[in-house]
């Protein structure tokens, strides 16, 4: 399936215990895969703006900020139907959801997302939920309500 998007480049940002294994696994792909170390928060929007699609193939998740940030940057998302992700990707214009641990469905969705034109302004309009202040305010409201119940 990914042969259909042979001009695509995968950029993986971050570090972790699987970095060595990932480096070995992707080495045969050459420049089609770029592994970049963890980045300071202020540089993340630069990578988001350069992306065509955010891919988040999590098996477990809450409500991931990276999806909110991607949508706010006007970038579509391919992600798994775990945690709060389906509550964020509520419109086909925002992206595609696939079952967790299904590499064939993920590959098909990525290829489709990369071939499908979209309007970043519309993605941001439909998907943006405010910034950190809005998230903090919403969390505060939930905590205040929870404290009242107790």
C-alpha positions in Angstrom: 0.0 0.0 0.0 2.7 2.5 0.9 4.3 2.0 -2.5 1.5 4.3 -3.7 3.2 7.1 -1.7 6.8 6.4 -2.5 7.6 10.1 -2.4 6.5 10.4 1.2 9.0 10.8 4.1 8.3 9.5 7.6 9.6 11.7 10.4 9.7 10.2 13.9 10.4 12.7 16.7 11.4 11.6 20.1 13.6 9.2 22.1 13.0 6.1 24.1 14.1 2.6 24.8 13.2 1.4 21.3 15.3 4.0 19.4 18.1 1.5 18.5 15.6 -1.1 17.3 13.8 1.6 15.2 17.0 2.8 13.7 17.9 -0.7 12.6 14.5 -1.4 11.3 14.3 1.7 9.2 17.9 1.8 8.0 17.0 0.0 4.7 14.5 2.8 3.9 17.3 5.4 3.8 16.2 9.0 3.5 12.5 8.0 3.4 12.6 7.8 7.2 14.1 10.5 9.5 14.6 9.8 13.2 14.9 13.1 15.1 15.6 13.4 18.8 13.2 14.8 21.3 12.5 18.5 20.5 11.9 21.5 22.8 8.2 22.4 23.0 8.7 25.6 21.1 10.0 23.7 18.0 7.1 21.2 17.8 4.9 23.6 15.8 7.6 23.8 13.2 7.4 20.1 12.6 3.6 20.1 12.7 3.5 22.9 10.1 5.9 20.9 7.9 3.8 17.7 8.1 1.0 16.6 5.8 -0.5 14.2 8.3 0.0 13.3 11.9 0.0 9.5 12.6 -0.7 8.3 16.1 -0.9 4.5 16.1 -1.4 4.1 19.9 -2.7 1.0 21.5 -3.7 3.0 24.7 -4.3 6.7 24.9 -6.1 9.3 26.9 -7.0 12.5 25.0 -3.7 13.2 23.3 -2.5 16.8 23.1 -0.6 16.0 20.0 -3.8 15.3 18.1 -5.3 18.6 19.4 -2.1 20.4 18.4 -2.1 18.8 14.9 -5.7 19.8 14.3 -5.0 23.4 15.5 -2.1 23.5 13.0 -4.6 22.5 10.3 -3.1 19.0 9.9 -5.2 15.9 9.4 -4.7 12.9 11.7 -4.5 9.2 11.1 -4.9 7.5 14.5 -6.3 4.5 16.3 -9.7 4.3 17.9 -8.4 4.3 21.5 -9.1 6.5 24.5 -10.4 10.0 23.7 -9.1 10.0 20.1 -12.6 9.2 18.6 -13.9 12.3 20.5 -11.4 14.5 18.6 -11.6 13.1 15.1 -15.4 13.6 14.6 -15.4 14.5 11.0 -13.8 12.9 7.9 -12.2 16.3 7.1 -10.2 15.9 10.4 -8.7 12.5 9.6 -9.1 8.8 9.6 -9.5 6.4 12.6 -8.4 2.7 12.4 -8.5 -0.1 14.9 -5.5 -0.5 17.2 -2.9 -3.1 16.3 -4.0 -3.4 12.7 -1.0 -2.5 10.5 -2.8 -3.1 7.2 -5.6 -0.7 8.1 -3.0 1.8 9.3 -1.0 1.6 6.1 -4.1 1.9 4.0 -5.3 5.0 6.0 -1.9 6.7 5.8 -1.6 6.1 2.0 -5.2 7.5 1.6 -4.5 10.5 3.8 -1.4 11.4 1.9 -3.2 11.1 -1.5 -6.3 13.1 -0.4 -6.1 16.9 -0.7 -7.5 18.8 2.2 -7.9 22.4 3.4 -5.7 23.2 6.4 -7.8 26.2 7.3 -11.0 24.0 7.4 -9.2 21.4 9.5 -8.1 24.1 12.0 -11.6 25.6 12.0 -13.3 22.2 12.7 -10.7 20.7 15.0 -9.1 23.4 17.1 -10.3 23.4 20.7 -8.4 26.4 22.0 -5.0 26.6 23.5 -3.4 25.5 26.7 -5.4 28.1 28.7 -8.7 26.6 27.3 -7.5 23.1 28.2 -6.5 24.2 31.7 -9.8 25.9 32.2 -11.7 22.9 31.1 -9.7 20.6 33.4 -10.2 23.0 36.3 -14.0 23.0 35.7 -14.0 19.1 35.7 -12.0 19.0 39.0 -14.2 21.6 40.6 -17.3 19.6 39.7 -15.7 16.4 41.0 -14.8 18.1 44.3 -18.5 19.1 44.7 -19.6 15.5 44.3 -17.3 14.3 46.9 
